[in-house]
Amino acid sequence: MATETPAVRVARPRLEDMGLSLGKLTRLRQLFYQRGPKNGTLMLLPLDQGLEHGPRDFFDNPDSLDPAYVLRLARDGNYSGVALQVGLAKKYMPEVAGEVPLILKLNGKTEIPPDDAPISPPNAQVEDAVALGAVAVGYTLYVGSARQDEDFVQLMSVRREAERLGMPVVVWSYPRGKAVEAKGGRDSTWAVEYAARVACELGADIVKVNMPVHDPEKAQLMPKPYNAMAYDMREAFTRVVKSAGRTPVLLSGGTKTGDDELLTRARAALEAGATGFIFGRNVWQRPHADAVALIERLWALLGQF
């Protein structure tokens, strides 16, 4: 489907302006410029949902239960990189080593305990990422959780070790917890914008966030001035990008949706200044041919920016 190039775009952060060490700069250039349109955009394929959600996410496409299927899709789709937990990285990355860059997720949790005060415990270290040949590490941060004090300390330890070893840190910055739900919900414009800012201020090199959504029933619960603001998808994501400052922002795909809806969100995010996408279920929950066709459309879109 043909798309029009937007007349006005928000500028993306430049790697050269981010105060990066040589190690971080070198690794991020591998992500940003060695695949796809090589224009400073990137697209990542995450496969951490087996830990986070359990096997239920693989029922839509039974082939995706096999991590090798997802890694082949990452290779065939010329992805900038793939995000895996340590067990999958050790067992399955040898099949695509040197072909698909690895982002090693350092923490994660199951969905089994209550989500009213979540924290994502560490299960790997930055040194594991170095040993596995990773180009970056990933960390899930729950902004607003009653346990965020522990979360901040965990992230500080990761950041310091990553600085020592020259490893970029990609932060999955997610609003969570009772207090967040009481103020409009995890995907409200206020919450997502806040999460982007927190990741920036805590030292993320890249931040992953969801697209803010508008829920009329919850909008009045948001703090001022958000509770009186009209919703526009592009404007909402523009504020997210600006809140993240010189931290590149990736749009998360979330649950599987139709191609046209996904591409509409993707274009709005890019027009708002997003650096790229990290779409998992929206890709590998599709049969291989359908997934490759969608990947091609996403790369074509990224090539316009």
Buried (B, 14 or more C-beta within 10 A) or exposed (E): EEEEEBEEEBEBBEBEEBEBBEBBBEBBBBBBBBBBBEEBBBBBBBBBBBBBBEEEBBEEBEBBBEBEBBBBBBBEBBBBBBBBBBEBBBEBBEEBEEEBBBBBBBBBBEEEEEBEBBBBEBBBBBEBBBEBEBBBBBBBBBBBBBBBEEBEEBBEEBBEBBBEBBBBBBBBBBBBBBBBBEBBBBBBBBBBBBBBBBBBEBBBBBBBBBBBBBEEEBBEBBEEEBBEBEBEBBBBBBBBBBBBBEBBBBBBBBEBBEBEEBBBBBBBBBBBBBBBBBBBBBBBBBEBEEBBEBBEBBBBBBEBB
